[in-house]
Every structure is written in C-alpha cells, then in structure tokens.
Amino acid sequence: MDVHDAIRSRRSIKRFTDRPVAREQLERLLDAAVLAPNHRLTQPWRFLVLGPETRRAYGRVFGGRKAAKVADPGAAGAVARKLEEEYAALPAMLGIAMRLDENPADREEDYAATFMAVDNLCLEALDLGLGTHLKTGAVLEDPRVREALQLPPDERLVGIVQVGYPAEQPLPKPRTAAAELTRWLP
C-alpha cells in the first residue's frame, strides 16, 4: 500500500474481531513509531503494552468515570461493568506517553513529535491489516490510570491506541477541503 492510499483509507476502528495481535506485529508498530521526526533526536516517546489485567484496570477507571454521569445507580453499574469488560477483551492496547522536559518549549516540541510517532504507528498497523482507535481525554490524567499504567512522575500519558483486526470498516467522514483552509501568502 502506498502512503497516499494509506492516509486516505485509515479509519478509527470501533469494533475488532477476537483474533489476537501477535507480539511481533506490536513490535513492528513500535519500531515504526520511533522513526517519527523529533527535534534534536530527543525521542521523547515511551510505549506501554497493556496486558489483560492492565486493560481491565484502565476500563474500570474509564467505566467508573462514565458511570458517574449516569443518574440511575443500576444503569451506572451496568455502564461501569460493560466498559471494564470491553477494555479487558480488546485484542491489544498501547499506552503512548512522553517524557516531560523541564523546558516548556521543548516539551511542546516533544508533544508534537509523540503524536507523529502515533501517526506512524497507526499507518504501519493499516499496512499489516490491523485497525487502530486513538483515545485521548481527561481520563489519561486520572491518578488511578497513572497508577494502573505505572507511569513515573516525569511522564505524561498522551494517548491510548486500541489495536486489532477490524470487525467492520467505517465509511469515511466528510472533511473540509484543504483549499478552504489554506491561505497562500506572498
């Protein structure tokens, strides 16, 4: 698959088959990630391969946060249990963290580079016939998530990437044409 086709065909996959993802495939994704551009070769990224227990622990925290928004206690409990089970059952899940540089300007550069690594990882997954779904948000800052993922204080969790064989291929979502978002300057 050429890069042009890969960029246009990559989708966020919401449902995966039960087929396991081999360790060698995950290693190949991570090997692609570290090839991302980064200023002064800081290599700020850190990767976490979450096993079933850690996926369950993450799902427990995520489910509890979602359940807290549900008024009915019975329904809230069902939401929490469902999400805990869904995360535990995922074929593979990667935590993407970055080392926190003391310099705010370097930290910003590192954040951008880390997301370039995520993009490399997702495109490599597509080439292997795998699907990915990047998750971000406030849950990544939850101390219970940090504890479950054993994150040291000098690292920031910037994303969770679910990985597996797609159970379905979503249709592309409409995008604004680049021409409408571009200004050509003299």
Secondary structure, DSSP 4 states (H G I P E B T S, - for coil): --HHHHHHH--B---B-SPPPPHHHHHHHHHHHTTS--GGG---EEEEE--HHHHHHHHHHHHHHHHTT-SSHHHHHHHHHHHHHHHHH-SEEEEEEEE--SSHHHHHHHHHHHHHHHHHHHHHHHHTT-EEEEE-SGGGG-HHHHHHTT--TTEEEEEEEEEE-BSS-PPPPP---GGGG-----
